[in-house]
Structure formats: C-alpha cells, structure tokens
Amino acid sequence: MPSCIVSNCHNRTGDKAKNPNIILHTFPRDVARIVLWLSQTGQQFEDIHALAQKIQEGNKNNKYVICSEHFAQDCYRVTHYGRALNRDAIPTIFPVPLPGESIIEESLKKKMTHSRKRVREVDFPTTSTVEYLPSCESLQEEILKPGMCNVSTQTDFNLKNSICNFIGPQEFVSDLEKTTHIPSVQPLLSTPRHDSVRRVLMSTPDVSSPQKKKKNIPDVQFAADCDFSEEICSLSPISKEKLQSSDIQDDSVATNIQESEDNQSLYVPGNSSLEVSDVFITDKEVPKKKSKVKESIQTMSHEQLINEKKLLIFESCLEQLFLKVKCQSNKDCGLSVTSWTKHFSGSYCKYKGICAAGHKFIIFETQPMIGGYAAGNLLIGASILFSGQNFQKTKEFCNILGVPIISEKSYYRYQMKFLFPAIDIAWEKEKKNVLEEKGSKPLCVSGDGQCDSPGHSAKYCIYTVMDNVSKKVIDFEVVQKSQCTSSVAMEKFGFDCVLRRIKNNGFNIKIFASDRHVGVRKKLKTDYPSINHQFDVWHYAKSLKKKIQSASKLKFTKEITPWIDKIILHFWWSIQNCENSTELLKEKWLSLLHHVKNDHKWEGDLYSECAHGPIEDLERDVFWLKQDTPPYQKLEENVSSKQMLNDLPHLAHNCHTGQLENFHSLALKYRSKRIHFGIDAMEARTKLAAKTHNNNVGRNRAVVSVAKKNTEAQGTLRTALRISKGKGKWIIRNIYEKMNVDYLENITIDVLRLVTGEIKSDWISRAPNLPQNLFNLERPCKEDIKKQQQTRFKCTVMADKQQPVNLN
C-alpha cells in the first residue's frame, strides 16, 4: 500500500481508522509542478528533474503520494464532499532529513520504530527579530532532537556569528571549550505530525542589556495539541522580570508535555515580533488535578443540565477572559496563560492553555460530558427532533449565525441510539396510562388515515385511533406502501393493524366512527361484526352539501340555492336531537320536505310538527318551493334517496372526527408533507404529536390580561376575527392558551439516562425489515438507463449561443 514519501512520515492508506483526518494526495501531472513541490522541501537532490519524471510515471498507479500534514490549512477548500486540495496548493511543512538524504530515498526505507538522533543544520525565519543561543550545557543535547521546519520562511542562519554578536568572541570560546561539538542550530517553527512529540527551542535574550549576558537563558520547549478541527492562538509571553520572581531555578529544564487525549503534540508558533525582554520557559510537568468546578458540573443532575440557561457567547469576548487566567496545573506557578488551543466537536469546544512556564492544563470545557458525549450536542439533536424541526434548516440557521453545530451524521446517529428509544419509552407509558384510565369500559372511538403526500402517490399512511369521550389518541400505525398492494390499500391495512392491537391490549370497543371508506366498512362488517360502525357526521355533511350544490346548478333548479345552508343545519340538528334512535332521525330528517313547501304540520308517528316558532313575519323573505316543481323534485331525490336512508343508522350516534382532524393538523408540525422522513422518523414524530395532543386536551380559553384599544375588556375570553375560505365570510374564532410541552423535559432526561446506561429501551427499528425501494423491480445499471432514456431536446441544435434552431 502506498505511503507518504516524506521522510519519517508514517501515514499510509491502511491507517484511516487511526488518523481519519489524513488525506493522501497524488503529485500533480505536470512535471514542472512536481519539481516545485520537491524544491519546497529545501533538500538536495542529485537530479531533481529525473526524480520528477519518475514520480510522474508512478502517478498512473498512485505509487507516490504525499499526505495532508504537509499542506497548510489555507491550501484546502470545503465542498459538500469534504475537504479538497486547491489546484495551486504547494506543500510547505516538511521534516528535515539527514544531510544529503533524498526525500524519496528516505521514504522507500522501512519505517523505524524509534526516532534517530541526528545533528542537523536548519534555517531561522526572517520574520523574527530575535536571535538567541541556548546555554552550552543543554545545547548539545537539544540540537540532536528531530524537528520540523516551515519551508515557507526559510533563510540562511549562521549560529557562530550570532554567538559572537551575543556574548563576544572570548566568551564564546570559553563556553565552547565545555562542549565537544556545537553545530549550527536555530528554533524550529512548524506544524508537526500527529504521531510524534516534538521539542522546540525558543527564547529571546536582550541584546542591548549587559546584565542579561551573565546568565545563560534556559532552554525552552513549547508544545500543544493538534487536530484539524483545532485553532491555535498565541499571546505575547510574559517579561523576564516576572520569571525571575518565580520558583524556577533549573535553567536547563525542558521537558515534553504529554497529550492527554490523542497522545499528539504540536508546537505552537510564538509571536514573531516579541520584545527583547520576553522569554518562554518550561518546568517539570505537574500531575493534573480535577477542578472543583468540573466536579460540581459532573455532579449536576440531568434535570439541572436541561433547565440551566445556555448562553450565546462571542469567541473574542470569551478569549479576553483567558488573559486573566492563571496556571491551573501547578499551585506554586501562578503565571498567566500565554497561549491556548481549541478543539471542536460539534458545538462542544475544549480550551487547553499553556502558561509561561510551559505547564499545560485545561482552561475549561464549554459543555459537560455525559457518557462520553458532549451534553450540548445531545441536547441540540433532541431539540431539533422534539420541536418538529429538520436538521437541514437548523444547520443553515446556525451557519448564518456562525454557531458550530453537530454534523448531520451525528444527528441521525443520536436519533437511532438515544432519541427514538426515549420517545418510545414515553409513548408506551402514555398508552399504559390511557388503558388504565379506560379499563374495560365500553369505548366509542374514531379512526382516520393521513397520508404523507396528496393524491395516489403516497409512501406512508398513518392511521390513528382516538377516544371520542376523552379526545385522547389511543394508538396509531405507520404503514409503508411496500406493505400493501397500492397507496389506496394502506388505510385499510393500517386500520386492521391498529384495531387488532387495541383489542389485544384489553380495550372494549363498542362503536367505531370513521369516514365511508369502502375497505374499512367491509373489514368491520366481516371481521368485527360486534362493533357498531358509525360514519363521521362532518364528512357526511360535507358530501351532502356538494350533492345539493350540484343539483342547484341545473337550469330549472336554481331555487334550491337559498336553502343549501339551512338544509345542512337541519341535518346536524336532526342527528343531535334524535336520541340515538334511527326511526326518530329518519322522521326528523324527512320533515325537511314538509318545511320547504311551507307545511309545518303533518302526520307522523314520532315527529309530526316543526320545532320552530311562528314564521308569519318572515314569509315575504322566504322562497318556498312548490311540490310538483323541478326544484322540489330534485331536492326530494337527494334527501330521500335510497343510499341516504340506508346511511341514517350509521349516523344516529352523532359521531364525528373533528378532534382527530385537529390532531392531523398538529402532526404536520412534526412531519411535514414537504420533507421525506424514514419509517422510524415518521413513527417517532407521530408519537411526539400524539403525546403533545394528549397533554393539551381540554385547554382553557385564553383570557385578556391587558386591555387595549382594539381588544376586549380585561378578564374576558379572547376571540379573533378570521376569514373562512369555505364560507367566504368573516367568522369568530376562539383563542386558547398556549400548548404545554413540559413532558419533553422527561423525555430529554430519558435521553441522558440512555446515554449513561441508567435505563434501557426495547425499541427496535423497523427500517431493516422493510425494502428500501418501493417498486418490485431490481436496481438496474445506471449506464444502461442513461442509454435508454430519451429527451425532447435532442431534436434541436444551437446555431449560436442565444437562439436555438429547430431541425423540423
């Protein structure tokens, strides 16, 4: 397998699990750009053009690659597929191999398990105005350590000349006698690899001050964590006078700072325009101690974590606070933070600081960790789902605002592992409470189906059953089209599933109300003969109104038009006052034919006189119908039709699904028809809608709290003036109190308890048991479909770029 050709770089194609952020890039196809990339390494080659030609030939098999650790962050652009290398990108970060050793020759050698000590001569960045020679006692040890250099700022630097300028020739010779060999050396600036720990010498003496020449300035090491999602911020170091007051006495102490999470280290570049009196210094690492604040956060209950306020803080304002932070690693240190690193994971960010003495410690974490997950990331995923939003809109909102958020992959992973099981736990408790409330009492329930899209192209149908007395949702079933023969058959299938499950759970159903769906009527008649099937009055009245309106549009029946609304009101009045008697309902309904011809008394067994008062004063404004005229005959044909009389027994109990239609309207908040959801998401979002509906049954009317010019008096019930599109006139709507969603707190607590393993759920995903494709055809080859597919635009050609010309 190909590996990075850079010397001492161990990244290869099989290490994606260890280093998921590493990308292996092939060399450019142009030989000139290959030569440019090789020349950036700052190394000597016998024949760089021959080597570039060899790499170009190896590009056919991706034989030679270079990893992303050797490119700066600005060399990449972010696409919807991930990070992509710019076309004009040039690698600038390379390790320094042995003198005279080729980068290709070193890469072809076997990777050594331990780093080699070697003497190197490197360059010093021209952007720095400071020159410094480390102490002679520690110089020989530190210059033998491997390091990294940034080739973008290389210049030639002679150590001996700098020594003479700093302490003078005589002092240099006396100090030089203490060592056997002193090669030229300089501080290294780089972004080193993840899989190694680097030491970097960096200090700044005062050339102008003679007092500072007497003592050797201690060696310095400066390391920090590295991750592609991290950002590094450097501050100006503290002055040397402050360091002299500290307890640090060993000038030659320079130790590595061990990475706490990923075992990775990174040198943090310092300020290139530091004052001469400024210096960095490190001390021995002190064992980390748990912060009392962190312990208090970890001891917070789930309820406290959910209910506490979450603030929107600007990053620049937060980092101003870091200037006042003292070293938290060593009690005796007390030095200020000089730099810090930021590691992002979704909305979570960890700040790690380094004081002037080199002590590394965690400044703070923006969120507490729960079961290995950031609490804020979990709560964001829960908030998106529980509020009925979708991830794409929330992601776009956060991107515009500049707030980091979890990835889409993490959101769907949280759904499957924690959110869906927590919702299922709450829904099972709700169904159990409804069963305990109803017990074995006879129930009158209503059911209706709702598809995820209009027409006959629906993928899902959600059939819901509601108790007509308590107005609470008892159960529902989400049906996918692949479970049935067609979209029309989904409602019958869902009805059968949910009704069978309700009866198995112990509910005693006596009356079932629904619309006049043919499949549901047949199923109830054959499989459930003991259940009285009632039709939804609202749907029936709507259908009846359409029939009468259609009859009134004929040439000789326009006199029926003024009676349409009055006929529908009479239909509702007859059902509401029939006392569940089919015979009484029939006589009251047929009394309409006597009333329209101004006959208010007749012979009847149960009902023989109109219930209204005298109407002599209104006779002039009423268009009475005559018995033998076409309008009366057409009206009589619809009112006393055979189908109408046969349906009256199914209307006697005055059952309607108005509350169920309100629930369907509420469910669209959680599962919009314009967005596609999976079967598990459809089920979970319907559970949330049902739970919300059951918790808000019987809401009180809202009351006017503050009286204004255009409102009712204080303390009166609130109403609103609205336009009815169906009636085409202004109507009054009642305003109710806001919905109560306090139950969501308990579901969110269950989410956190599932994360920590305190509870478990029996929820099982339905997606693996259903086919991914709705059609029964095998997935064909994409290229074959492209050849077969035709387009109507093939008959035209473009004569020029503006006007198409038709060949016909």
Order of alpha helices (4+ residues) and beta strands (2+ residues): beta-alpha-alpha-beta-beta-beta-beta-alpha-alpha-beta-alpha-alpha-beta-alpha-alpha-alpha-alpha-beta-beta-beta-beta-beta-alpha-alpha-alpha-alpha-beta-beta-beta-alpha-beta-alpha-beta-alpha-alpha-alpha-alpha-alpha-alpha-alpha-alpha-beta-beta-alpha-alpha-beta-beta
